[in-house]
Amino acid sequence: MTLCQFIDRAFKAMFERYGHQHWWPGDSELEIAVGAILTQNTSWRNVERAINALKSRNLLSIRGLLDVDEKTLADAIKPAGYFNVKAQRLKAFIRWLHDSGGFDELRKLDTYELREKLLSVKGIGRETADSMLLYVFERPVFVIDAYTRRIFERHGLKDASKMDYDRLRSVIEGCLPRNPQLFNEYHALIVRTGKEVCKRSNPLCELCPLNGLKID
């Protein structure tokens, strides 16, 4: 089957297996954005622990994150790993967010300009920026992560694991209607499939909802 046929059928198969994922979990735009930074190189369970620690210390607000010193912030987010680096990245992001006028002002920017501004923040890479664009700003930007690369390569998209990030994103987006709700659900289903069956080592192929689907 063609790539676009695979993308269509894969979504239907995963949705039939798992249903709505209600992703990204978070009580506010800020919490989702903070989670996108904290989830770099760690599990979501660890991110939840770090976010709960921020909440318990009354730090999960723009003012709270602006005023807290970096050492105290690093201590609070320790469960997320790489806490010193992530504290620096959170501080850089929150200063940028504050200086930009907050989420309401940033929403006025078109997607390209907003993405470029996000990428200008120290520590915000393409996957993190696109996660914020999709889940915070509800823009039709498909998030490419390790699960996406692994699943697509194992189902016939040659060198998906090595393909340039923006190239792979463009290829996938080209097969889908530009609907942020669809992109949200699709990415969440990919993460679910990657975690539960399409594992990096010892994949459970016989349990995969994508069994029998192959890109020619």
C-alpha positions in Angstrom: 0.0 0.0 0.0 1.1 3.6 -0.4 2.3 5.7 2.4 -0.9 7.7 2.5 -3.0 4.5 2.6 -0.9 3.2 5.4 -1.3 6.4 7.4 -5.1 6.3 6.9 -5.4 2.6 7.8 -3.0 2.8 10.7 -5.0 5.5 12.4 -8.2 3.5 12.1 -6.6 0.4 13.4 -5.0 2.1 16.4 -8.2 4.0 17.2 -10.3 0.8 17.0 -7.9 -0.9 19.4 -7.3 2.0 21.9 -10.0 4.6 21.4 -9.6 8.3 22.4 -6.4 9.0 24.3 -7.4 12.4 25.8 -3.8 13.7 25.4 -2.0 15.9 26.4 -2.8 15.7 30.1 -2.6 19.1 31.9 -4.8 21.5 33.8 -3.5 24.6 31.9 -1.5 25.8 28.9 1.4 26.4 31.1 1.3 22.9 32.6 1.3 21.4 29.1 4.2 23.6 28.0 6.2 22.7 31.1 5.5 19.1 30.6 6.7 19.3 27.0 10.1 20.5 28.3 10.3 18.1 31.2 9.4 15.0 29.1 12.7 15.3 27.2 14.6 12.0 27.7 12.3 10.6 30.4 9.1 8.8 31.0 5.7 10.6 31.5 5.4 9.0 34.9 8.6 10.9 36.0 7.2 14.1 34.5 4.0 13.8 36.5 6.0 13.5 39.7 8.0 16.6 38.8 4.8 18.6 37.9 3.2 17.5 41.2 6.3 18.7 43.0 6.0 22.1 41.3 2.3 22.3 42.3 3.0 21.4 45.9 5.5 24.2 46.1 3.2 26.7 44.4 5.7 27.2 41.5 3.5 26.2 38.6 2.7 29.7 37.4 4.5 32.2 35.2 5.3 34.4 38.3 6.3 31.4 40.4 8.7 30.1 37.7 10.1 33.6 37.1 10.8 34.3 40.7 12.2 30.9 41.9 15.9 30.5 41.8 17.4 27.9 39.5 18.7 25.7 42.3 15.3 25.4 44.0 13.6 24.8 40.6 16.1 22.0 39.8 15.4 20.4 43.2 11.7 20.4 42.5 11.9 18.8 39.1 14.5 16.2 40.1 12.1 13.3 39.3 12.2 14.2 35.6 16.0 13.7 35.4 18.6 16.0 33.9 17.1 18.4 36.4 19.9 21.1 36.2 19.7 21.3 32.4 15.9 21.3 32.5 15.8 24.0 35.1 17.8 26.2 32.8 15.5 25.4 29.9 12.4 26.1 32.0 13.8 29.4 33.1 14.7 30.4 29.5 11.3 29.4 28.3 9.4 31.2 31.1 11.4 34.4 30.6 10.6 34.3 26.9 6.9 33.6 27.5 6.7 36.5 29.9 8.6 38.9 27.7 6.4 37.8 24.7 3.2 38.8 26.5 2.0 35.3 27.5 0.0 32.7 25.7 -2.7 35.1 24.5 -0.3 37.3 22.7 1.5 34.4 21.1 -1.7 33.0 19.8 -1.9 36.0 17.5 1.1 34.8 15.6 0.9 32.6 12.5 2.2 29.1 12.9 5.4 29.6 11.1 6.4 32.7 13.0 5.4 31.1 16.3 7.4 28.0 15.6 10.5 30.1 14.7 10.2 32.0 17.9 9.8 28.8 20.0 12.9 27.4 18.3 14.9 30.5 19.2 14.5 29.7 22.9 17.5 27.9 24.4 16.7 24.2 24.9 13.6 24.1 22.8 14.1 21.8 19.9 11.8 20.8 17.0 9.9 18.0 18.8 9.4 20.2 21.9 8.3 23.2 19.8 5.9 21.1 17.8 4.4 19.6 20.9 3.7 23.0 22.2 2.3 24.1 18.8 -0.1 21.2 18.7 -1.1 20.7 22.3 -0.9 24.3 23.6 -1.7 26.4 20.6 -3.8 23.8 18.7 -2.0 24.2 15.4 -2.0 21.5 12.8 1.6 20.4 13.3 2.4 16.7 13.5 4.9 15.8 16.2 7.7 13.5 15.2 9.2 11.4 18.1 11.1 8.2 18.5 7.9 6.1 18.5 6.8 7.6 15.1 10.2 6.9 13.5 10.3 3.3 14.8 6.7 2.4 13.8 6.9 3.9 10.3 10.3 2.3 9.6 9.2 -1.1 10.8 6.1 -0.9 8.6 8.1 -0.1 5.4 9.1 3.6 5.4 12.8 3.2 4.6 15.2 5.1 6.8 12.4 6.8 8.8 14.6 6.5 11.9 17.3 8.6 10.2 15.1 11.0 8.1 15.4 14.7 8.7 12.8 15.7 11.3 11.1 18.3 9.1 11.2 16.1 6.1 9.4 13.3 7.9 6.9 15.7 9.4 6.1 17.1 6.0 5.6 13.6 4.4 3.2 12.6 7.1 1.3 15.9 7.1 0.9 15.6 3.4 -1.3 12.6 3.8 -3.6 14.1 6.4 -6.2 16.8 6.5 -4.8 19.8 8.5 -6.8 19.2 11.6 -5.1 19.7 15.0 -7.6 17.4 16.7 -6.7 14.6 14.3 -3.0 15.2 14.7 -3.4 15.2 18.5 -5.2 11.9 18.5 -2.9 10.3 15.9 0.3 11.2 17.8 -1.2 10.0 21.1 -2.2 6.7 19.5 1.4 6.3 18.1 2.8 6.9 21.6 0.4 4.3 23.0 1.3 1.7 20.4 5.0 2.4 20.8 4.9 2.0 24.5 2.8 -1.1 24.7 3.8 -3.2 21.7 6.2 -1.6 19.2 9.0 -1.5 21.8 12.6 -0.7 20.9 13.7 -4.2 21.9 11.5 -7.3 22.1 8.6 -5.8 20.2 5.3 -7.6 20.7 4.5 -7.8 17.0 1.8 -10.4 17.3 -0.2 -8.0 19.5 0.3 -5.0 17.3 -2.9 -3.3 15.9 -0.9 -2.6 12.8 -0.3 -6.2 12.0 -0.5 -6.8 8.2 -0.1 -3.1 7.3 3.0 -2.5 5.2 4.1 0.5 3.0 5.3 -0.7 -0.4 
